[in-house]
């Protein structure tokens, strides 16, 4: 199982502003996950992360999906433990 501690964050400041980071995980079950913290992500100002899920069978921004019924393409306001929990739930699909 992938945990928050396993994530390798990359600097995406050039496209998302100063201090922006992203980790991208291919789960191998048809879903890929982006974990971000940047000036536009939900909870960034409080140090939280945002998770987005992509359907690996599709391409482009329209590939974002909501397999856990979050009611949105992303789920924000997540701390490290919350990110691990969402990664676990997504990997079990």
PLY file of the C-alpha trace (Angstrom):
ply
format ascii 1.0
element vertex 93
property float x
property float y
property float z
element edge 92
property int vertex1
property int vertex2
end_header
0.00 0.00 0.00
1.21 3.49 -0.86
1.37 5.97 2.01
1.98 9.69 2.15
5.58 8.99 3.18
6.11 7.05 -0.07
5.19 10.04 -2.25
7.92 11.79 -4.21
6.97 15.45 -4.57
8.20 17.56 -7.46
8.43 21.33 -7.58
5.74 22.72 -9.91
6.32 26.37 -8.98
6.89 27.36 -12.60
3.27 26.57 -13.50
1.44 26.84 -10.13
3.27 29.56 -8.20
5.96 29.71 -5.56
6.23 26.68 -3.28
3.91 24.49 -5.39
4.48 20.73 -5.19
2.95 17.64 -6.79
3.30 13.88 -6.45
1.82 11.62 -9.13
1.04 7.97 -8.47
-0.03 5.27 -10.93
-2.06 2.81 -8.89
-2.12 0.05 -11.52
-5.88 -0.43 -11.21
-6.91 2.03 -13.91
-6.56 5.11 -11.71
-3.75 7.61 -11.34
-3.60 10.05 -8.45
-2.21 13.56 -8.20
-1.44 14.96 -4.74
-0.79 18.70 -4.78
-0.29 21.72 -2.62
-0.25 25.07 -4.41
-1.86 28.50 -4.24
-5.08 27.27 -5.90
-5.49 23.95 -4.05
-8.10 23.51 -1.34
-6.47 23.99 2.06
-3.08 25.20 0.83
-3.12 28.27 3.06
-3.36 25.93 6.08
-0.69 23.48 4.81
-3.17 20.86 3.60
-3.08 18.80 0.40
-5.53 18.17 -2.41
-6.02 14.85 -4.22
-7.27 14.42 -7.78
-7.99 11.13 -9.53
-7.54 10.38 -13.22
-8.97 7.57 -15.30
-5.84 6.01 -16.84
-7.86 4.85 -19.85
-8.59 8.45 -20.89
-6.32 11.43 -21.51
-6.45 15.15 -20.86
-8.10 17.14 -18.09
-11.43 15.47 -18.87
-9.84 12.27 -17.58
-10.43 13.45 -14.01
-13.00 11.32 -12.29
-14.72 10.81 -8.94
-14.63 7.07 -8.20
-15.20 7.55 -4.45
-18.22 9.84 -4.83
-16.58 12.91 -3.32
-19.00 15.08 -5.27
-16.08 16.89 -6.93
-13.14 16.05 -9.18
-10.78 16.71 -6.26
-10.75 16.33 -2.50
-8.92 18.97 -0.51
-8.16 19.94 3.06
-6.25 16.67 3.62
-3.38 16.16 6.05
-0.78 13.40 5.54
-2.94 10.76 7.27
-5.97 11.73 5.19
-3.94 11.44 1.97
-2.81 7.95 3.00
-6.42 6.96 3.70
-7.62 8.22 0.30
-4.73 6.43 -1.46
-5.72 3.22 0.36
-9.37 3.57 -0.61
-8.48 4.31 -4.23
-6.02 1.42 -4.51
-8.73 -0.99 -3.29
-11.06 -0.15 -6.21
0 1
1 2
2 3
3 4
4 5
5 6
6 7
7 8
8 9
9 10
10 11
11 12
12 13
13 14
14 15
15 16
16 17
17 18
18 19
19 20
20 21
21 22
22 23
23 24
24 25
25 26
26 27
27 28
28 29
29 30
30 31
31 32
32 33
33 34
34 35
35 36
36 37
37 38
38 39
39 40
40 41
41 42
42 43
43 44
44 45
45 46
46 47
47 48
48 49
49 50
50 51
51 52
52 53
53 54
54 55
55 56
56 57
57 58
58 59
59 60
60 61
61 62
62 63
63 64
64 65
65 66
66 67
67 68
68 69
69 70
70 71
71 72
72 73
73 74
74 75
75 76
76 77
77 78
78 79
79 80
80 81
81 82
82 83
83 84
84 85
85 86
86 87
87 88
88 89
89 90
90 91
91 92
